Amino acid sequence: MALLKSFVDVAPDSHFPIQNLPYGVFKPDSNSTPRPAVAIGDSVLDLSAISEAGLFDGPILNGSDCFLQPNLNKFLAMGRPAWKEARSTLQRLLSSTEPTLRDNDVLRRKTFYEMNKVEMVVPMVIGDYTDFFASMHHAKNCGLMFRGPQNAINPNWFRLPIAYHGRASSIVISGTDIVRPRGQAHPQGDSAPYFGPSKKLDFELEMAAVVGPGNELGKPIDVNNAADHIFGLVLMNDWSARDIQAWEYVPLGPFLGKSFGTTVSPWIVTLDALEPFSCQAPKQDPPPLPYLAEKESVNYDISLEVQLKPSGKDESSVITKSNFQNLYWTITQQLAHHTINGCNLRPGDLLGTGTISGPEPDSYGCLLELTWNGQKPLSMNGTTQTFLQDGDQVTFSGVCKGDGYSVGFGTCTGKILPSLP
């Protein structure tokens, strides 16, 4: 079967070919109203203009105003049949053999924008944000550092997807600067706790699932139907102040060590676009309880990379490479577990995976692991470093390699600014 091609020029190494078409929300300029879009090559296709032109003419989307909204929440709530119809319509409109857009100069000028000239915003209203702890390698490394080999992973970890409820208000779009947080840290000896700017600021290489249709309060989602409630994935940086976190987390878990900022990439890659890259998830031992037992246990082959550009330097260094396949608990198990007590999820909710670490030291997903809590400094272009310094810039990328094309997420970037006085 011939590879689907678009009339839009798409570079061979682009993350955004016609096979992808990830969704985002953009503003043509800073004073514009946000509107939904898909990415194609180096261009942004304005879905509000496509909708107003009457080109969403399928039975579900015809007449719908879901793309005339300033966010994607209404579209997310419509569910998989609407998502599939939109994808099919857009792939047809953008294909090299379809004249509707290709041969209409006026319509093309109304609908296409250069990606590097628009402002991207968080694409959905995030009512709630939950962060899981789903990588066994990350869990084990943290346990080895802080509890020792006898109790590296707590027994409950292998029985359920551990998570905490995070702060949705401080989730920001890629490119937003992050101010170094202040807080308390462990006291030295009998002294009072340290208070001031975090001295152990870290990133966490994560991805996050964007929830589509939710569930009614009191009605859990079956794990084998959970994929129908997940629209797609984004890259996510769960910035972490390790010294603040270490002092505060007993007994209720993370709080100020996490809530100062979380960065997401602007483009949501749908599960439909990721389907060709699905793969078997790791065998779970002991077997999960029946409500978490999946007929098909699916992960995705997404190559992940972190680059660090130290303050004052022109060059970035790749400091780790991991893969989404390193998750022990699948995103569908995470979602099903989240609802098993009757908790209601809503369209636009965000479910972080937790740090995605691999088994080898060069695949660890945060500086805490890469430097073993500061004991083994990283070497980069003749310099060494443990935790993040003011002015450092961290960039995540993620991509699936297909036969003649790639499906990618673009980048998720943030720079550290000095703590407020």
N, C-alpha and C positions, 0 to 999 in steps of 0.2 A: 504493500500500500504506500502510495507516494506521500511524502512528508507535506503536511499542510503549510502553505506559505501565505504571507500577507503582502498586500500592495505597499504597505509601509516598510521602508528600509529598516531592517533589523540586523545589527552586527552579529556575526557568528557566535561571539562569546557573550551576547546580551543575556541578562537575567529575565528579560521580558518579551519573549517571542509570542506568537499567536497561540502556542500551546499553553501559555501561562495565563495571561490576562488577569492579574491580581487587582483587587479593588482597593481604592483609597479615597480620600476626600481632599480637595485642593481649593486654593483661592488663586485666581489669575493674577491678582495683586492684593496688597495688604488691606485695601478698603472693600474688597469684593465679598459677597456672600459665599460661604463654602458650598461646594457641590460635589457629588460623587463622580468617580472616574475609574477607568481601568488604565493600566500602563501597557504600552506596546512600543518596544524598542526604546528610543529616547523621547517618546511622545506620551502625552496624557490625552486620553479621549474623554471628553466631557459628556457624561451620561445624561445630564439634565437636557443638554441640547439634542442628544439622540432621542430622548423621550419626547421632547416638544416637537420634534420632526415626525413623530408618529411611527418610529422605526421599531419600537418594541411592540410588535403586532401579534404576538402569540396569545393563546387563550387566557393565560394567567396575568401577564404584565400589560396587556392592551388596556389602556385607560387608567393604569395605576399611576399614582403620584410618588411612588417609592424613591424615584431618582430625582425628584424635585425637592428633596429634603436636604438640610445642611449636614446630615450624618447618614450612616448606613443602617440605623436601627430598624427602620420600617421594613427595609429589604431583608435584613437578617431574620426578622420575625416571620417572614412569608414561607421559609422552609425550603427544603431541597428541590421540590418540583419547580419553584420559581427560580432558584439558583441555576438549575440545569437549563431552563428555558432561556434565561439571560445569557448564559455562556454560549449556548447554541446560536442564538441570534447574533451575538457580538462576533463570534468566530466567522459566521457567514458574512456579516457586513465588512469585516476586515480582510477577508480572503482575497487572494490575487485575482480570482475569477469573477468577483461580484462588483458590478459597476455602480451601485447605489451611492457609495461614498467615494469610491476610486475616481469616478468620472464627473463628480459634482464639485467644482472648485468652490462655489459659494458655501455649500454645506461643510466642506472640509475646513474652510477658514473659521467657521463657527464652532467646530467640534474639536479641533486638534490644537494643543498647546505644546510648546517645548518644555520638557520636564525640568530643565535647569533654570527656567524662568518663572516657575510657579512656586507658591508656598503650600507645603503639605501640612495638614493638621491631623490630630488624632481622629481616626475615621469613624469612631462610634462613641456614643455616650456610654461610659463604663459605670454602671451602677454599683457593681461589686467586683472586687479583685481578690482572688485566692492564689496562693503560691504553694506548690507542692514540693516534694523532696524525693524525686522519683528515680534518681541515678544511684545505683548500688555503689559504684566506685566513689562518688562524692560522699555518700553516707559513710562508707568504710574509712575513707581518708580522714574525714572530720572526727570520727570516733577514735581512730588510732592516735590522732594528735591530742585529743582532750580526755579520752578515757582509757586508752591503752588497748593492746591486742586482745585481752581477755573479754572485753565488752565493746568491741569496735562498732558493731551494729546491734542496736537494741532488738530483742526478739519481735516486738510488735511491727517493726519495719517490714518484715517479710509477710505480714498478714494483711496490711492495709496501706493505701497510699497516704502517707503523712502530709499534712498541710497546715498552713496558718492563714488567717484572714488578713489581707494587706490593706493598704490605703489607696483607694482609687483616685483621690483628689490630686495626688502628686505624680500620676503617670503622665509623662510628657513625650512629645514626638521627637524622633531622631533629629539631632542637630541642636537641641536645647542644652545650654550650659547647666552644669550641676554645681551648686555652691557646697563647699566642704561643710559637713554638718558639725555642730558642737554638741557636746553631751558629757555625761559622766563615764568614767572608766575605772577599772580595778584600782583600789588604793594600794600604795606601796607600804607594806608593813602595817603599823598602827595608825598611819596618817588618814586624813579624810580622802574620799574618792577624788581622783583627778577630774577636773572640769575644764573643758576647752575644745579646740578643734580636734577632730578625730585624727589620730596618728596612724591608723591602720585602715585607710580607705581602700575599698576593693571593688572590683566588678564581679558579676556572676553571669556566665554564658548560659542563657536560657532561651527557650522558645515559649510561646503562649498560644493557647487555643481561644478563639473568639466564639462565644456561644451564639447560636441562632435561636430557634424557638426554645422557649424555656419550658417549665413544668409548673403545674399548680402546686401550691403549698399542700404538703401531706401526700403527694403522689410521686414516688421515686421514678426515675428513668431506668428502664432495663438496660443492662450493659450491652446487650446485642442490638439495641436500637439507639445507642448513645451517639453513633456517628451522624445520625440524622439531626442531632442537636449541635453539631460543631460545623461552623461555616468554613473556617480555615485557620491558618497559623501565621504568626508574626515572630520576628526576632525580638528578644527582650533582654535588657540589661538590668538586673536587680542589684543596683548599687548597694553596697553594704559597708557599714562602719564596724569593723570587727571588734574594736576595743569597746565601743558602746554596747554592741550586741552581747559580748561575753559577760559584761557586768549586769545587764538587765534581764537576760533571757530566762533565768530561773525565778519563779516557776511557770510563767505564762507564755514564754516564747518571745519572738522578735517584736520590737516596737520601734523606738526611735533610731535603732541601728539600721532600719530598712526604710522607714516611711518618708525620708527626706527627698526621695526621687527614684523613679523607675522609668526607663526609656524603652519605647517600642519603635520598631521600624514602620514606615508609613504604608506599606503595601501588604494586604492580607492575601496570602496565596491559598486558594480554595483546596479543599480535600479532593475535588474532582481533578484539579490540575496536578495534585500530588499522587493520584492513584497509580500511574505507571511506575512510581518509585516506591510503592508499598513493599514491605518485606515482613518476614516472620519475626515477631517479638521474641525476646529471650524466654527460655523455659523457666517457669516459676516454681521454685521448690522451697517450702511445701506448696502443693497446689492451692490456689486461692479458694476461699469459701464460695459456695454456689452463686451468690449474687455478683461475684467478680469474675466468674468463670466464663470466658468468651468462646463462642463457636469458632471464631477466627480472631487471633490475637495479632494485631497489625501495628508495626512501626513504619517509619519511612527512612529511606536512604538519603539523608540530607547532610552534606558535608559542611561543617561549621569551622569558622576561623576567627581568631581574634588578633587584631593588630594594635600595637601600642606606639604612639608617637610621643616621646618624652618632651617635656616643656623645653622650649628653645631649640629643638632639633627639627631638621627639615625632613628627615626620613622616618618612616614607620618600620617597625619590626614585627614579624609574625611571632607571637609568643605561645600560641597553642592552636592545635587542630583537633576537633572532635567530630562526633556524628550523632544525629538524632537517634540512631539505632542503639545508642548506649543507655537509653531509658529502660529501666526494669518494669515499671508500671506504665501501661499505655495511656494515651490521652482519653480513650473511651472508658477505661477503668477509673481514671481520675474523676471524670464527670459523673459516672454512675455512683461511685462512692460518695461524692459530694451531695447527692440527692437521696441516699438510702435512708436517711433519717427523716425525710420529708421536706428538706430544705428546697426552696424554690429558686431556680436559676432564671435569669431574664435575658432577653436579646441584648447583646453587647457586653455581657459579663466577660471577664478575662480570667483564664486559668493558666498560671505560669507552671512550667514543668519542674522547676528547681534546676540547680546547676547541672549541666550535662557534661560530666567528666567521663573520659574513657579509662581503660585499664593501665595505660602507660603514662609516665611523667609528662611527656610532651602532648598529652591529650587532656590534662587536667583543666577544669573550666573556671578557675578563679585564682587570684594571687595567693590566697590562703593556702591552697594546695601546691601551686607551682613553686612557691618559696618555702613551703612547709612552715607556715606561720612566721615568716621572716628569717628563718634560720639558714636558708639557702638562697641568697640573692640571685635574681635573674641577670644574665649577661646579655647586653644588647649593644652592638656596634661600639664596643670598647667601654661601655658604661655598665654599672650594676644598679639594681633597684629591687626593693622588696614590695612596698605598697605604693599606692598612687600619690604622686606629688601634684601640687598646684600647677596648672597649665598642661598637664598630661591629657592626651586625647585617646580615647578607646573606641575602636571601630570593630563591630561584628559584621560578618557576612555569612550567608548560607546559600547553597546551590545544590540542585540535583542535576546530574549529568545524563542526558538522554542520548539517543542515537541521532546525531546531527543537530541537536538543540540542547539548551539548558533551561531549567525552570528554577528561578532564583528569587530571593527575597530582597535584593538590593543590600543596603547597609543600615546599621543601627549605630549611631555615633553620638558621643557626648564628651565634653571637655570639662575638666575640674577647675572651678574658680576658687580663689581663697575664701576662707571662712569670713563671715561678717564680723566686724570689730565688736 
